[in-house]
Amino acid sequence: MPSIYVDQHCDLSDLLTSGSNEQGATLLIPDLQRPYIWEPEKVVLLVDSLVRGWPFGTFLTWKVGKDDPVRDLARSFWKVVDRTDGGNADQVGMKNPPGAFQMVLDGQQRIQSLLLALGGDAWGFKLFDRDWHTVVADEKTKGRQGGKHWSLGCLCVDLDALGIAYAKSKRIMALDFTKVLSWVVTGGRTAQSEYEKKKGYRDPLPNSQSAEGRGRFVRLSRLWSTAPTVEGIEQEQADGLAEELLKEHDVQGERLNGLVRPIGSLLMNLARVKRTRVTYLELAEFDSKIFTRETYNDAVVNIFTRLNSAGRTLTREDITFAWLKVGWNAVLTGNRSAGKCFEDLRALLKDSELDLSTEDLIAGVSFVWAVAHRGGRLLGSNDLLKGDAIRPMAADLSQNWATLCKAVVKASGAIAERGLIYRQHYQSLNSIFVLWAWYYIAEQWIRAHQMKELDEDAFVKRMAHAIEDLGDRWLVCSQWAGRWAVHSAVNIAGYAQRLFECNKSVQPESANEEVTNILRGFLDAEVKALEADALKGLQDLNATRRELVRVYYTPLWIWHRLDLERWKMSRLQLRIGKSMRKNHDVDHSVAFALWEKKVANGLPEGFDETEKAVEIVNHLGNCCLLEKNFNISKSDRTLESFMNEVHEIKVKEVVLSSWAKSLGITEAILDPVSSDATAVAKAIDERDNLIRQQLGEFVTGRRSRMDLEAA
């Protein structure tokens, strides 16, 4: 493939002008949910570096032509970075971008920062006063001081600080501009909130219009625009420009005379900075004579997603969300933007113990949309830059948002009610995304058919029964079967296709019982297809080191619930000390240190290597879900000695032998000191086989959880 980029360069002043031109900026940024995260003090540091002549860095831009659909994703730089409740989060692409322009792919933070500092009189930060206090003095306001008040700060040169600093060094490049530059309120009434301020209220920023501020501050952007771009300016010429500018800011008399030379020197330095040569790489505009559209789009998407922007890597979901914001029909979603709709859905899912990032939520919603509205075809890299391929997603989601939210919340809530938590019991969101789409098929059918209340109740109950019978096995077994560990992209695409076929079967049906039969049949078939691989994954599950036994958490969590008597014992809060929190984790039954000592005195039968014999203690058969205050794994004590300290055992609410029997713990495991190494190893092996056997019965549907039935 020919090179997709070319080396470019320009003067810094031209670069910033192209990003701030009031008549039509030609340097834009892609609205890809890439937040501007720099704080005001970091902007000051960047300006200080420029004035001192320190390196500025390089950029990556993308030349976009008039016929490229991705032009709809472009937006201009922010004039005001609003960090109050208003914010900039929902800004979307420009309505009418110029015919040809460049988008900044890497370097947004630096260019945006320089525009805020040098762009003009309307550029700056809008922060709550409490946040400005932190920025300016690194202090937090007490009580409610500054709680609702905000100020618009613009970067200015403090003439008093400049004069003092210049008098000491006589060299402008030797100055520390972090001590000379200040954030100042310069815009009158529109630059501050108008809430009534209590007596003694302390404003965080100086005001250039106040009696104390008049004649003290000059906007850095005014100095930037005054500095000439031509080479060879003499000091006298610069001093003349400085005198004129100072007079415009009410600086007079001896104070004027003392500031002409430092301001003149600063103007000369800014003139040099304006001519700083900025180098950057430019992605070439699409040319059908050089590239196919597919290879070009795929290359650009990969460049997008491999860049590190603002400390994080851009994702495919960022690009998708940009299209959603452009095409979202807020009229259909209660005048809520795409950003607000996704934010609200994220909040609802938190109630179901599902705390997702926006990127995760977009991935899940995209999957559901592909199943229901795109023939089961997931979006590929080549689709992400095609407006006609992805723009329909915004229209479909806007129109069906309420139905989709209901399905997503129902599916997630049903799993949460069964106690299964993401990252604790299952590790891949793909498994829950499949259930989202499964529920969405049902909710779409309900929406399209007028059902009597009793019929709808029966429909909902049959869906709930399907989740009760199959939901646990789907989530857990898809993980044990390795569906999301290898070839996950291929596997999730396959599920999308089969869900689409399921949806095709559901839509023409008029009988709600037949619909639920089809949906249950889909889930049943997918769970059965996992059985062989899940059984193999379960048998292969093994921790060779003490630190790795956490991999047994989900198997043990399930196993503790497969027998009613075991569950009654497992749910007891085994308190040692004053802790009232129930916080289970995987722990050893036979302590690691104790077993090491035992093996050192004689290997169990059948072993001729100490290392292999030591590993026995980390087998599934030697692990339980115990409360974290036990810490058996870090001691050389017996399980029996710990249990005899437990309140319930002491007061004889629980008989220790009954507790141990329900968990398959024999005397050799409970008190390994009294047994030889061979007996202990045999007991661990037998318990290991018991646990795996019963978990295998769970995988194949011959055993089910008893905890929810008991509840």
N, C-alpha and C positions, 0 to 999 in steps of 0.2 A: 504494500500500500504506500503511495506517495506520502511525503511529509505533510502532516495536517496543520503544521504551524509555521510561522515565519518570525524572525527577529525584527522588532520594531523599537523605535525610540522617539522621544519628544521632550520638549522643555516642560518642567514641572508646572509652570504657569499655564501652558496650553492644556495640559492634562486636567488641571483643576477647572479651567474655564469650560472645557467640554462637559464637565460634570455639574456645573452650576449655572450655565447660561440660561438666563430668564426666558430668552426667545426660543429655546428648544435645545435641551441638553442632548448630546450625542454619545455621552459616556453614561451608561445605565447599569443597573445590576439586576440579575434574575431574581424574581420574587420566589425563592425556594425555601422559605422558612429558615433562612440563615440569619439569626438575630445579630444585631449590632450590640456587642457586649462591653465595649470599652467604657471605662469610667472617666469623668472629667480630668482627673489627675494624670491619667495615662496620655490623654491628648496633649497636656502641657509638656510631658516628657518627650513626646514625639516632636513637638515644635522646638523644644530646647535642642534636640539632636540635630534638627535641620539647620538651625541658626549656627550651631557649632561646626557644621560641615561634616557631620558624621554620616555613615552610609544610610541610605533610605530603603534599599531593598528593591526587588523586582516584582512584576505582576504577571498575571495571565489574563488575557481578554479573549473575547470571541466576537468576530466580525459577523454581524447578522444582516442578511439582505432583505429586500422588501417583500420577497415571496416566501420567506421562511416562516412556518407556522409558530415556531418557538418565540417569535417576536411578541406574542401576546403575554408572555411571562415577564417581560421587562418592566421595571419601574425605576423611577428616579431616586436619587439619594434623598435622605431626609434632611430638610432644613432644620427642623427641630426634633431632637431625640426626646420623646415624651416618655418619662418613666413614672408618671402619675397614673391614676386609675384610667385615664383616657387611653394612653399608650399608642404605639404604632403597630400593634400586632396584626390588625386586620387589614392593613393597607394591601391593595392588590395591584396588578399590572396597570400600565398607562392605557388610557382609552385610545389614544392615537399616537403611537410612537413614531419617530421620524422614519423617513424612507430607508435609511441605512444608519446603523449605529454599532457601537461596541458594548458588550456586556462584560463586566468585571467578574471573573470566575475565582480569582485568587488575589487578595489585596484589598478587599472591601473595607476591612477595619481601618487600615491606614488612610485610604482615600477619603472615607467618610469622616474620619477624625480631622484630616486637614481641611476638608470643606467646612466642618463645624467651626474651625478656628479661623479660616481665611476666606470663606465663601462670600460673606457680605453681612449687612446689618441685620438680616432676618434669621441668621443661623445661630444655633446654640442648644443648650440642654435645659429641659424643663423637668425639675425634680421637686419633690416635697421638701419643705424647709428642713425637716428633720434629717433628710438625706444630705442636703447641702451642708448642714453642720458637721456631718461626718466627713464629707469631702474636704471642707475648708480647714477644719480644726481637729479632725479625727476625734470628735467627741459626740456622744449620743445625748440627745435632749432628754431632760427629765420630764416625767409625767406626760402630759398631752401636748407639750410645747411643739409647735410645728406640725401637729398631726394632720390637719387638712389644708394648711397653707402651702402654696407652692410658689416658686420663683423661676423665671426664665433667665438663665445666666449666659452671658456672652463673654468671650475671651478678650481681655483688655491688657494693655500695658499700664502698669502703675507708674506714673511719671516720677513720683517721689522716690520709689524704690529704685527706678532706673538711674535717676540722678545720683543717688548715694553710691550705688554699685559702680557706676562709670567713673565717678570721682576717684575711686580707689584704684582701679585697674587701668583706665584710659584705653582699654581694648574691648570692643563690643563682643568679640568671639570668646573672651575670657570670662564673660559674665555667666552666672548661673541663672538662667531665665525661669527656673521654677520658683525663684524668689522675686522675679520681676513681673511675671504674668499673673493675672487675677481674674476670677470669674466675677462678673459685675452685672447688676440689673441696669439695663440701658434704655429700655423701651417704654417708660412711663406706665400708665395704668394697665395696659395689656400684657405687661411683663410680670405681673404678680397677681395672686388671687385677691379678691376683694372682700373676703370674709373679715368681720370685725376682729381686730387684734386686742387682746387684753392689755391692760396697763403693764408696762415693763417687758412687753414682747421683744425678743431679741432677734432681729433679722439676721440671717446667716451670711448674706452677701451685701457688699456696699452698693450704693445706688449713685450712678453718675449724675443723676438729676438733683440729688440732694445738695444742701449747702456744703457738706463736708466733701462730697464727691465731685462737685463741679470744678472742672479744670484740672482734675487729678488723673482721670482715666481717658485713654484713647483706644478705641477698638483696634485690635490687631489687624482686622480686615481692612480698616482705613489706611493703615500703614502699608499693608500689602498692595492695595490698589494704587497708592501714591508712589511706591517704589518704581522707578523706570525699568523698562525691559532692555533698553539699549545698553551696549557695553561702553566702557570708557567714561562714565560719569565722574566728574571731579567732586572733591569734598565740598567745595564752595557751592556747587549746584545742589548737592544733597542738603547742605545746611539751609539754602534758600527754600527748598521744598519743606524742610522741617519747620522753619519759622512760620511759613504760611499755614501749615497744618496746625501748629500749636496755637496760633492766633484764633483759628476757627473753633478751638476748644477752650477759649477764654483764658489762655495762659498769657500773662503779661509781665512787664517790668523785668526786674533782675531774675525772677524765676524763669522767664522766657529765655533770657540770655544764657542762663546756666543749662538749659535743656536743649538748645539748638544743636550743639555738637553731638551729644549722645543720640538724639533722635536722627540727626543726619547720618551718623555712622551706622545706626540701625537700618536706615533706608538703603544705604549702600550695600549692607550685608544682605538685606532682603532682595535687592536687585540681583545679587549673585545667586541667591537661592532660587529665584524665579527662573534663572537660566540653567538650573541643575538638570543635567541630562538623565531622564528616566528611561530605563530600558525595560522592555517587557516582551513576552511571547504572545503572539496573536494567533488564535485558531482561525484558520482560513474559512471564508464563506463557502457554503456548499457550491460545488461546481460539478455538474453531471458529466462533464468531459473527463474529470479526474476520479470521482468517487461514484459509487452507487449510493443511493439514499440509505440503504440498509447498513452498509459498512461505515458510512459517515456518521449516522445516528448512533450506532453502537460504540464507535470510538469516542464521540462526544460524551455520551452517558457514562462511559467508563472513566473518562477524564474528570467529569463532575464528581463521581462517587469516590474517586481516589484522592481528591484534594482534601487537605485538612483546613477547615475554615473555622475560625473562632474557637479553636481548640477541639473541634470534633469533625468527624468525617461526614461529608454530605451523603445522604442516602437516596435510594430510588424513591422512597416514600416522600422525601422532601420535594422531589420533582412532581410526583403525583399530586401532592397537596397544593402545589402552586397552580396546577390546572384546575383543581377543584375550586379554589378561591376565585379564579378568573370566571368560571362558568356557573358558579352557584346561584340559584334562584332563591333569594332570601324571602321573597313573598310567600313561597310555599312552606317555609320553616319558621313562621311567626316573626318575620323580619330579623331573624338571627343569621349572622354570617356563617360561612363554613367553619371559621375558627371557633366561633362561639358554640356552634352545634357540636363540634368534636370535643371541646372543653367540657360542655355539659354532660356528654356521654361518658367521658373519662370519670367525671365525678360520680355518676350513677354506678359505674363499675367498681369503684372503690368500696361501695357498700357491699359488694359481693367478693371482697378480698382479692380483687383483681386490679392492681395498681399498674396501669400501662402507660408507656410514653405515647406521645402523639404519633410517633413513627410506627409503633406497634399497632396502635388502633387503626391507622390508615392501612397497614398491611392486611389486617383482618377484614376491614370493610371492603377493601379492594377484592379480596378473595370472595366474599359474599356476592359482590356485584358481578364478578366474572361468572359465577355459578348461575345467577338468576337473570342476568341481562346481556351476557356476552358469549353464550353458548358454551360455558365452561372453560373458555380459553383465558388463561392468566395473562396479564400484561407482561410483555417482554421488553428488553432494553430498547429495541427498535421502535416500540410503541410510544415510549415516554416523550419523544420529541415530536410526535405527530398529533396535532390538534384534533384531526378528524378521528383518530383512534381512541383518544382518551377523554376528549371534551364531553362526549355523551355520558360519561360517568357522573359528572357534576349534575347534569339534568336528571338522570335516573335517581341518584341519591337524594336530590332535593325533593323530588316528587314522592319518594317512598321513605323519607327519613323517619317518620313516626313509626312505620311498620318495622323498619330495620332496627331502630332502637329497642322496640318492644321485644323483638326476637333475640337480640344480643343480650339484653338484660335478663330475659327469661332463661336463656341457656346458661349464662354465667351464674345466675342465682341458683339454678337447679344443681349445678356442680358445687357451689359454695355450701348449699344446704347439706350436701353429703360430706362436707368437711375437707374436700380436696382443694388444695391451695397451690397456685402457680409458684414455681421455684422451690416448693417444699415437697409436694407429692408428684408433680409432673413438671418437666423441664422445657417442653416445647409448646409455644403458643399455637402451632399448627393444629394440634389436636383439638383445642377449644375453638379455633376458627371453623373447623369442619362442623362442629355442633352449632355454631352461629348460623351457618348456611342451612343446616338441617332444620333448625327452628324457623328460619326466614321463609323457607319453602312452605312450612305449615301456616305461618302468619299471613303470607300472601294469599294462600287459598282461603283462609278464614275471611280476609278482607274482601275477596271477590264473591263470597257466597253468604247470603243472608241466612243465618241459622237461628233457630229458637234458642232461648237461654239454656234450656236443659240439654239440647244437642251440643251446644258449644261447651258446656261444662263437661259432658262426656268426652268430647274431643280432647279437651285440655287434660283430663285425667288419663286418657290412654297415652298421650304424649309423655306425661309424668311417669307412668308405669314403665314405658320404654326406657327412660333415663334411669329409673330405679333398677331395672333389670340389666341394663347394658352400659350405662354411663361410666361406672367405675372401671369396668373391663376395657372399654374403649380408651380412656385416658391412660390408664396404667399399662395395658398390654401394648399399645402402640409405641410406648417408650421402651418397654422390655424387648419388643420385637425389633428395635433399632430402626423404626421407620423414619425417624427424624435425625438419625446420626449419620447415615450414609445415603447419598442420592436423595436428600430431602426435597430438593427442587422438583425432581422427577416424580417423587411420591405424592407431593401435595398437588401437582398438576393432574395426576391420575385421580385423586379424590375429587378435584374440581369437575373433571369430566363425568365421573360416575354420579356425582350429585346433580349435575345438569340433566343426565338421563333420568334420574329419579324425579326431578322437577317436571320433566316432560311427561312422565307417567301420571304425576299427581294432577296437573292442571286440568285435563279434560274430565276428571272424575267429579261426580255430583254427590256421591255418598260419603259422608264424613268418616264412617268406619273403614271404608276401603282406602281412603287417604291415609289414615293412621296405620293401616296394615302395610301399605307401601313404604311409608317412612320407617316403621319398625323393621320391616324386612331389609331395608337398606342398611340400617345400623347393625342388625343381627348378622348380615352377610359380611360386613366389614370386620366385625369383631371375630367371627369365625376364621376369617382369612388371616388373622394375626396369631392364631393359637400356636401353630407349629414353631414359628420364629420366637414367639414370646416364651414358650417352654424352653427352647434352646438358650435364649438370653438369660432366663432365670437360672438354668443349670450352670451356665458359664459365669454367673455373678460370683465374684470372690475377691476379697480384700487380702492382699499379701502383707500389708503393713498396718500397724495399730492406728495410724492417722487416717486410714482410708475406710474404716468401717462405717462411715456415714452413708456409703452407697447402699447399705442395708435398710435405710430409714423407711422407704416406701414399702418394701416387702414386709418388714416387721409391722408397720402401721396397719397394713391389710391383715396380716396373720393374726394379730392381737384381736381382730374383730370377727374372725371366722368361727369362733366358738363362744357360746353364750356365757359359760362359766369362766372361760379365759378372759372375756371382756369385762365381766363383773370385777375380777381381780385386777385387770389392767387399768381400769378407770379409777381405782383408789388413789388418793393423793398420799404418797408415801413420804411423809415429812420427816426430815432430820433437821433439828434446829427450829428456828422461828419462821422460816420461809413458808409463805402461804401460796406462792405461785406454782402452778403446775406447768412445768417446762420440760417435756420429754425429749430425750436424745438417745442415740445409739450408744450403748455402753457394753463393756465386757461383763460376762458372768464370772468367769475365772479370770482374775486379775493378771495383766500381762507380766508384771514384775514377779508375781508369785509363780507363774508358769515357767518363766525363765530359770528361776532357782530350782524348780522341780526337775526340769529337763537337764539342768547341769549335773544333777545327782543321778541321772539315769534316763536314757531315751525310752520312749514307749515302744512296745513290740512293733516290728515292721519298719522301723526307721533306723537308718545308719548315718544320717546327717543332722546335726543339731539345728541348722538353719531351717530345714524342712519341718522338723518337729516343732520348732517355735511358732511357725506359721499357723499351726492348728488353732491356737488361741484366738486368731483373727477370723476364723470361719463363722459363717452365719449361725451355726448351731451354738456358738458361744456368745451370741449377742442378744441383748434385750433392749426394749425401749424403757429406760429408767430415767428418773428425774436427775437433772444436772448436778444437784447437790451431792450425789453419790460419789462421782469421780473415781469409780472403781478402776478405770483404765490407768489411772496415774498412781495407784497404790499397790501394795502387796498383801492386802487384806482379803479375807474371804467374803463372798456375797452374804453368807450367813451372819457374819459379824456386823455388816452394814444393816441387814434387815432387823436384827435384834435391837437396833437403836431407833427403829421407826416407831412412831407413836402408836399406830394401829396395832402393831405387833406387841408392843409393851403392854397395852391395856387389854390385849387379847380380843380386840374387835375382829382381828384376822388371825387365823392359825397359819403359821409360817409354812408348814408342810402342805396345806391346802393351796396356798398361794403358789408355791413352787411347782406342785403337781399340775396346776392349771396352765402354767407356762412351759410345761415339758422339762422342767429343771429337776434333775435327779440329785441324790445325795452327793454323788461324786463331783457334780458341778457346784452345788451349794456349799460344800465344805471339801475342797480338793486336797487340803492338808492331810485329811484322814484317809485318802485313797492314793494308790500308786499312779504313776504317769500313764500306764496302759489303760487303766480303768477310766481315768479322766478323759483321755483321747477318745476312747470308745463311746463314752457318754455324749461328748460333743458331736461325734460323727452321727450317732443315732438321732440326736435332736436335730441336727442339720438335715438329715434325710426326712424327718417328720415335717419340718417346716416347709421344705421344698415340695414334698408330696402334697401337702394341703394347699399350698399356693398354686401348684399345678392344677388341682381340682378347681380352684377359683378361676384360673385362666380358661379352663374348658367349660365353665358354667356349672360344675357339679357342687360347688360350695359358694355360698353368698355371705355377705356381711350380716352379722347378727346384731350389731350395735344399734342400727337405726330401727330394727324391728323391736328391740328391747325398749328403745325410747318411746 
